[in-house]
Amino acid sequence: MKIHELRDNPGATKDRKRIGRGPGSGTGKTGGRGIKGQKSRSGVAIKGFEGGQMPIHRRMPKRGFNNIFAKSFAVVNLGNIQAFIDAGKLDPKAVIDEAALVQSGLVRRRLDGVRVLAKGVLTSKGLQIATTGASKPAVVAVEAAGGTLTVTAPAPKAEAAAKA
């Protein structure tokens, strides 16, 4: 077999429909748009329009709000920390802080801080973890393994530090 003999399987590809290319195509003249009217013209966008009736998105009551002060934490599970220690990407003897988690690749970026959750099993003994947040079960699990999990105050953001 040569490269010019390569073909896709029969029926794997389909020719695109050429709209408005004569009566023999089956989609000539009006091009499948019917006759006249707003939707036969170009530039039509009537997504929520219900023919003059009040649209459903305006009939339904508003609910909830977006908290502009909500913090967004990068989440790390104890099982992931253990997997990275087993892989040699994290040093169990050193303090595992947010910078170490980012450098190891476990956390892509800090966001408003890193929060440790208790999913997974932690087998390493004597870990010292320092992050912005932690769940109560995570603190209990680390202390049960003979380590410490300290919750520190979040570091100031770069923009806030630049203004000061």
HUTA-V530249 format. One record per residue. OMEGA is omega in whole degrees, 0 to 359 (999 if undefined). NEAR is the number of other C-alpha atoms within 10 Angstrom. Layout:
omega: [OMEGA	OMEGA]
near: [NEAR	NEAR]
This chain:
omega: [180	186	180	179	180	178	173	178	179	180	181	178	183	178	180	182	181	185	173	181	173	184	181	183	184	177	178	177	184	173	177	183	183	183	175	178	186	185	175	182	178	175	182	175	181	187	186	186	182	175	178	174	179	184	185	181	174	177	182	180	176	180	175	180	176	180	183	180	182	178	178	184	168	187	177	177	181	178	178	178	179	180	180	175	179	180	179	180	176	179	183	181	179	177	179	178	184	179	179	179	179	182	180	181	178	177	180	177	188	189	178	181	180	179	181	177	193	182	180	183	178	182	180	182	172	178	173	183	178	180	181	182	177	176	180	177	179	178	180	182	180	180	176	178	177	180	177	176	181	178	183	176	181	178	179	180	183	182	181	180	181	180	185	999]
near: [5	5	6	6	6	8	7	7	7	7	6	6	8	7	5	6	10	12	14	14	13	13	11	7	13	14	16	14	15	14	17	12	12	10	12	9	8	11	13	14	10	7	8	9	9	10	6	11	11	10	8	6	8	11	12	11	9	9	9	8	7	8	5	5	6	6	7	6	6	8	10	12	16	19	16	18	18	19	16	16	22	18	17	18	16	14	10	11	16	21	15	19	11	11	15	18	17	21	13	16	21	14	13	16	12	20	17	11	16	17	13	17	19	26	21	25	20	19	14	15	15	20	18	16	15	15	21	18	20	20	20	20	21	22	12	11	13	20	19	15	21	23	16	14	14	14	17	19	22	15	17	13	11	12	10	10	10	8	8	8	9	8	6	5]
